[in-house]
Amino acid sequence: MSKKTLYSHFESKEELLRAVLVRRTGEVDRGLEAIVSAKESFPAKLGHLARFLQGKVAEVSPVFLEDIRRYAPECFRVVEEFRGRAIPRYFGRLFEEGIRTGHVRKQVNRELLIRMLVLSIQGIIRPEAVEELRLRPREALDHILAILFDGILTPAGRRARRPFPVK
């Protein structure tokens, strides 16, 4: 495709990038909704959600995201705003279900847990953090989820869930 054809649809590279990011976040949003709305048990949904996110994290290079953050901050806001909405929406619904089904301890502060998850996930997209930890983003996410969920699950919840792979 020529630049002329491309620019007949998009006024700038940033507009093209924004369109790609909006489409991508929409796909992730639909995937998360399907998982959380499924007629499955809490442990099954939790496992599907973790694997789905692990796959999505593995698809995107942290260096690419860092370049967007640095050189196209308006476009990067699409990603950050999506995370800020999606994590509370989907994990919040899942945590509420876990409390109702007895898999998540009732004493867990839901808002704090979600905030910890948002900040942890935002932290693993930074190339310098991943490099310093000597982990791939997917491995870092595996560890974050294992640490958080082992801390919030009841004994019944821990017995019922499939273990998160921690390498």
C-alpha positions as a Markdown table, in Angstrom:
| # | Residue | x | y | z |
|---|---|---|---|---|
| 1 | Met | 0.0 | 0.0 | 0.0 |
| 2 | Ser | 1.3 | 3.4 | -0.8 |
| 3 | Lys | 1.6 | 6.3 | 1.6 |
| 4 | Lys | -0.8 | 8.2 | -0.5 |
| 5 | Thr | -3.5 | 5.5 | -0.1 |
| 6 | Leu | -2.8 | 5.2 | 3.6 |
| 7 | Tyr | -3.0 | 9.0 | 4.2 |
| 8 | Ser | -6.3 | 9.1 | 2.3 |
| 9 | His | -7.8 | 7.2 | 5.2 |
| 10 | Phe | -5.7 | 8.6 | 8.1 |
| 11 | Glu | -4.4 | 12.2 | 8.4 |
| 12 | Ser | -1.3 | 11.1 | 10.3 |
| 13 | Lys | 0.7 | 8.2 | 11.7 |
| 14 | Glu | -0.7 | 9.0 | 15.1 |
| 15 | Glu | -4.3 | 8.8 | 13.8 |
| 16 | Leu | -3.5 | 5.4 | 12.3 |
| 17 | Leu | -1.8 | 4.2 | 15.5 |
| 18 | Arg | -4.8 | 5.4 | 17.6 |
| 19 | Ala | -7.2 | 3.5 | 15.3 |
| 20 | Val | -5.1 | 0.3 | 15.7 |
| 21 | Leu | -5.1 | 0.7 | 19.5 |
| 22 | Val | -8.8 | 1.4 | 19.7 |
| 23 | Arg | -9.5 | -1.7 | 17.6 |
| 24 | Arg | -7.1 | -3.8 | 19.7 |
| 25 | Thr | -8.6 | -2.7 | 23.0 |
| 26 | Gly | -12.1 | -3.4 | 21.7 |
| 27 | Glu | -11.0 | -7.0 | 20.8 |
| 28 | Val | -9.6 | -7.5 | 24.3 |
| 29 | Asp | -12.7 | -5.9 | 25.9 |
| 30 | Arg | -14.9 | -8.4 | 24.0 |
| 31 | Gly | -12.7 | -11.3 | 25.0 |
| 32 | Leu | -12.8 | -10.3 | 28.7 |
| 33 | Glu | -16.6 | -9.8 | 28.6 |
| 34 | Ala | -17.0 | -13.3 | 27.1 |
| 35 | Ile | -14.9 | -14.9 | 29.8 |
| 36 | Val | -16.6 | -13.1 | 32.8 |
| 37 | Ser | -20.1 | -13.6 | 31.4 |
| 38 | Ala | -19.6 | -17.3 | 30.7 |
| 39 | Lys | -21.7 | -19.9 | 32.5 |
| 40 | Glu | -18.7 | -21.4 | 34.3 |
| 41 | Ser | -17.4 | -21.7 | 37.8 |
| 42 | Phe | -15.4 | -18.9 | 39.4 |
| 43 | Pro | -12.2 | -21.0 | 39.3 |
| 44 | Ala | -12.7 | -21.8 | 35.6 |
| 45 | Lys | -13.3 | -18.1 | 34.8 |
| 46 | Leu | -10.3 | -17.0 | 36.8 |
| 47 | Gly | -8.1 | -19.5 | 35.0 |
| 48 | His | -9.4 | -18.4 | 31.6 |
| 49 | Leu | -9.0 | -14.8 | 32.4 |
| 50 | Ala | -5.4 | -15.3 | 33.5 |
| 51 | Arg | -4.5 | -17.3 | 30.4 |
| 52 | Phe | -6.3 | -14.8 | 28.1 |
| 53 | Leu | -4.3 | -11.9 | 29.7 |
| 54 | Gln | -1.1 | -13.8 | 29.6 |
| 55 | Gly | -1.6 | -14.4 | 25.9 |
| 56 | Lys | -2.4 | -10.7 | 25.2 |
| 57 | Val | 0.6 | -9.5 | 27.2 |
| 58 | Ala | 2.9 | -11.9 | 25.3 |
| 59 | Glu | 1.7 | -10.5 | 21.9 |
| 60 | Val | 2.9 | -7.0 | 22.5 |
| 61 | Ser | 6.5 | -6.0 | 22.9 |
| 62 | Pro | 7.2 | -3.8 | 26.0 |
| 63 | Val | 9.6 | -1.8 | 23.8 |
| 64 | Phe | 6.8 | -1.1 | 21.4 |
| 65 | Leu | 4.6 | 0.1 | 24.2 |
| 66 | Glu | 7.4 | 2.2 | 25.6 |
| 67 | Asp | 7.9 | 3.9 | 22.2 |
| 68 | Ile | 4.2 | 4.7 | 22.1 |
| 69 | Arg | 4.3 | 6.1 | 25.6 |
| 70 | Arg | 7.4 | 8.2 | 24.8 |
| 71 | Tyr | 6.6 | 9.4 | 21.2 |
| 72 | Ala | 2.8 | 9.2 | 21.0 |
| 73 | Pro | 1.5 | 9.9 | 24.5 |
| 74 | Glu | -2.0 | 10.8 | 23.3 |
| 75 | Cys | -2.2 | 7.4 | 21.7 |
| 76 | Phe | -0.8 | 5.7 | 24.8 |
| 77 | Arg | -3.6 | 7.2 | 26.8 |
| 78 | Val | -5.9 | 4.8 | 24.8 |
| 79 | Val | -4.1 | 1.9 | 26.4 |
| 80 | Glu | -3.9 | 3.4 | 29.9 |
| 81 | Glu | -7.5 | 4.4 | 29.9 |
| 82 | Phe | -8.6 | 1.0 | 28.7 |
| 83 | Arg | -6.6 | -0.7 | 31.5 |
| 84 | Gly | -8.0 | 1.7 | 34.0 |
| 85 | Arg | -11.6 | 0.8 | 32.9 |
| 86 | Ala | -11.2 | -2.9 | 32.1 |
| 87 | Ile | -9.3 | -4.2 | 35.1 |
| 88 | Pro | -11.9 | -2.8 | 37.6 |
| 89 | Arg | -14.8 | -3.8 | 35.5 |
| 90 | Tyr | -13.9 | -7.4 | 34.8 |
| 91 | Phe | -11.8 | -8.4 | 37.8 |
| 92 | Gly | -14.3 | -6.5 | 40.0 |
| 93 | Arg | -17.2 | -8.6 | 38.7 |
| 94 | Leu | -15.1 | -11.7 | 39.0 |
| 95 | Phe | -14.1 | -10.9 | 42.6 |
| 96 | Glu | -17.7 | -10.2 | 43.5 |
| 97 | Glu | -18.6 | -13.6 | 42.1 |
| 98 | Gly | -15.8 | -15.2 | 44.0 |
| 99 | Ile | -17.0 | -13.7 | 47.3 |
| 100 | Arg | -20.6 | -14.9 | 46.6 |
| 101 | Thr | -19.4 | -18.4 | 45.9 |
| 102 | Gly | -17.0 | -18.6 | 48.8 |
| 103 | His | -13.8 | -18.7 | 46.8 |
| 104 | Val | -12.6 | -15.2 | 47.7 |
| 105 | Arg | -12.3 | -14.0 | 51.3 |
| 106 | Lys | -15.0 | -11.5 | 52.3 |
| 107 | Gln | -12.5 | -9.4 | 54.2 |
| 108 | Val | -10.5 | -8.5 | 51.0 |
| 109 | Asn | -10.7 | -4.8 | 50.2 |
| 110 | Arg | -11.9 | -5.0 | 46.6 |
| 111 | Glu | -10.8 | -1.5 | 45.7 |
| 112 | Leu | -7.3 | -2.0 | 47.1 |
| 113 | Leu | -7.0 | -5.3 | 45.3 |
| 114 | Ile | -8.0 | -3.8 | 42.0 |
| 115 | Arg | -5.7 | -0.9 | 42.5 |
| 116 | Met | -2.8 | -3.2 | 43.2 |
| 117 | Leu | -3.6 | -5.2 | 40.1 |
| 118 | Val | -3.8 | -2.1 | 37.9 |
| 119 | Leu | -0.5 | -0.7 | 39.2 |
| 120 | Ser | 1.3 | -4.1 | 38.9 |
| 121 | Ile | 0.2 | -4.6 | 35.3 |
| 122 | Gln | 1.2 | -1.1 | 34.4 |
| 123 | Gly | 4.6 | -1.7 | 36.0 |
| 124 | Ile | 5.4 | -4.8 | 33.9 |
| 125 | Ile | 5.0 | -3.0 | 30.6 |
| 126 | Arg | 8.0 | -0.9 | 31.3 |
| 127 | Pro | 11.0 | -2.4 | 29.5 |
| 128 | Glu | 13.5 | -1.3 | 32.2 |
| 129 | Ala | 11.4 | -3.1 | 34.9 |
| 130 | Val | 11.1 | -6.3 | 32.9 |
| 131 | Glu | 14.8 | -6.2 | 32.1 |
| 132 | Glu | 15.8 | -5.5 | 35.6 |
| 133 | Leu | 13.7 | -8.5 | 36.9 |
| 134 | Arg | 15.0 | -10.7 | 34.0 |
| 135 | Leu | 11.5 | -11.7 | 33.2 |
| 136 | Arg | 9.4 | -11.7 | 30.1 |
| 137 | Pro | 6.2 | -9.7 | 30.5 |
| 138 | Arg | 4.1 | -12.9 | 30.5 |
| 139 | Glu | 6.3 | -14.4 | 33.3 |
| 140 | Ala | 6.0 | -11.2 | 35.3 |
| 141 | Leu | 2.2 | -11.4 | 34.9 |
| 142 | Asp | 2.2 | -15.0 | 36.0 |
| 143 | His | 4.0 | -14.1 | 39.2 |
| 144 | Ile | 1.8 | -11.1 | 39.9 |
| 145 | Leu | -1.4 | -13.1 | 39.5 |
| 146 | Ala | -0.1 | -16.0 | 41.6 |
| 147 | Ile | 0.9 | -13.6 | 44.5 |
| 148 | Leu | -2.3 | -11.7 | 44.4 |
| 149 | Phe | -4.7 | -14.7 | 44.1 |
| 150 | Asp | -3.0 | -16.9 | 46.6 |
| 151 | Gly | -3.4 | -14.0 | 49.1 |
| 152 | Ile | -7.1 | -13.5 | 48.4 |
| 153 | Leu | -8.5 | -17.0 | 48.0 |
| 154 | Thr | -10.0 | -19.0 | 50.8 |
| 155 | Pro | -8.7 | -22.5 | 51.3 |
| 156 | Ala | -11.6 | -23.8 | 49.3 |
| 157 | Gly | -10.8 | -21.3 | 46.6 |
| 158 | Arg | -7.1 | -22.4 | 46.5 |
| 159 | Arg | -8.2 | -26.0 | 46.3 |
| 160 | Ala | -10.7 | -25.4 | 43.5 |
| 161 | Arg | -8.6 | -23.1 | 41.2 |
| 162 | Arg | -6.1 | -24.4 | 38.7 |
| 163 | Pro | -2.7 | -23.3 | 39.8 |
| 164 | Phe | -1.1 | -20.4 | 37.9 |
| 165 | Pro | 2.2 | -21.4 | 36.4 |
| 166 | Val | 5.1 | -19.8 | 38.3 |
| 167 | Lys | 8.4 | -20.6 | 36.8 |
